[in-house]
Amino acid sequence: MVRTRMYLTGAEHWQGVARAHGAVFGEIRPAATAVIVAGLLDPAWVVEIEAEAVLPTESAAPVP
């Protein structure tokens, strides 16, 4: 299972973020959420992407 969250400082950044996200995660097709936020720690930053993955253990059945 893979999940990503994208925090954008403005909707105008969405297309670029979507292209980059698709380039990295396109084949994985994670559950994804995008949220517009008032700002990030550094005013120069326009996006933060958070990703989580759960990998199967050796004793668990593989995730399809």
C-alpha positions in Angstrom: 0.0 0.0 0.0 1.3 3.5 -0.9 -0.3 6.8 0.1 0.8 10.3 -0.8 -0.2 13.7 0.5 0.6 16.9 -1.4 0.5 20.3 0.4 0.4 23.1 -2.1 0.6 26.8 -1.3 -1.7 27.6 -4.3 -3.9 25.8 -6.8 -1.8 27.3 -9.6 0.9 24.8 -8.8 -1.3 21.8 -9.3 -0.4 20.9 -12.9 3.4 20.9 -12.3 2.9 18.9 -9.1 0.6 16.4 -10.8 3.2 15.9 -13.6 6.0 15.3 -11.1 3.8 13.0 -9.0 2.8 11.0 -12.0 6.4 10.6 -13.2 7.4 9.1 -9.8 4.3 7.3 -8.7 2.5 6.6 -12.1 3.0 2.8 -12.1 2.3 2.5 -8.4 -1.0 4.5 -8.4 -1.1 5.4 -4.7 -4.0 6.7 -2.8 -3.3 10.5 -3.1 -4.6 13.6 -1.5 -3.8 17.2 -2.4 -4.5 20.1 0.0 -4.1 23.9 -0.4 -2.4 25.3 2.7 -1.7 28.9 3.8 2.1 28.5 3.6 5.0 26.3 4.4 8.0 26.9 6.7 10.1 28.6 4.0 8.1 31.1 1.9 10.1 30.0 -1.2 8.6 26.5 -0.9 5.4 25.9 -2.9 4.8 22.2 -2.3 5.5 19.5 0.2 4.9 15.8 -0.7 4.6 13.2 1.9 4.7 9.5 1.0 4.0 6.4 3.1 4.5 2.8 2.0 3.7 -0.5 3.9 5.8 -3.4 2.7 4.7 -7.0 3.3 6.8 -9.0 5.7 8.3 -12.3 4.7 5.6 -14.2 6.5 2.8 -12.2 5.0 1.2 -12.9 1.6 2.4 -10.5 -1.2 0.2 -7.4 -1.8 -1.2 -7.6 -5.4 
